[in-house]
Amino acid sequence: MSDSQSGAPGARIDDRLTPVLRPVRAGNGFEEALEQILQVVRLGLVPDGGRLPAERELADRLRISRVTLREVLKVLQDQGLVESRRGRYGGTFVRARPEPAMGGEDELRRRVEAVDLEDTLRFREVLEVGAAGLCAAHGLDDAQVTRLRAALDATRDAPLADYRRLDTMLHLTLAELAGSPTLAAQYAAVRASVNDLLDCIPLLVRNLEHSQAQHTALVEAVLDGDAEGAREVMREHCEGTAALLRGFLV
């Protein structure tokens, strides 16, 4: 079975993974599959200790062979990002990512230097503002409305340890619902870089309360079909995150 012919579309992958996992192009099956599964892990779409989709489902979604997929998972296991467990309740599980230690300046510097902060923040804003406007302008069907509301509801009263992961899912959902797989894929990539930086700064309760109010206003604007309002709320939301990152990291 070749990488370009493995499996049929429509594997049962959790909705939260659909913005990231997509068929790879022939010729770079291993590299592109590794990139996408790394994004799933870095974005926290599967929480620490959570199980990745079954090999068959992943291979079908990515359109790669099981052999290629196992090579990808072996790389992730060697890097300490996932672990394989055998038995009835086995599978591939995401390992907890080490946090920068207090005073861990070397790790902080490494993460910051790996990203062009201003380019990342500006690109993120362009994608997010555009996605919000598109969702509001074109409207959502009943199933999409349900997904967006569920993603928003999940962020309410979320434990601090889970907030950033659930926040990421809300933003990824909006990007996917914009109707452009390319936009969703690009956003997933830039959000992974943003999350690397957010992991280096503290969670501030006041900021989270403000962000949650913005999330609610954003979803309301989208569902009301207010494209300009949705774009403005999202722009303000992105600027708030950018200000925090610049303040802590620059």
Secondary structure, 3 states (H helix, E strand, C coil): CCCCCCCCCCCCCCHHHCCCCCCCCCCCHHHHHHHHHHHHHHCCCCCCCCECCCHHHHHHHHCCCHHHHHHHHHHHHHCCCEEEECCCCCEEEECCCCCCCCCCHHHHHHHHHCCCHHHHHHHHHHHHHHHHHHHHHHCCCHHHHHHHHHHHHHHCCCCHHHHHHHHHHHHHHHHHHCCCHHHHHHHHHHHHHHHHHHCCCCCCHHHHHHHHHHHHHHHHHHHCCCHHHHHHHHHHHHHHHHHHHHHHHC
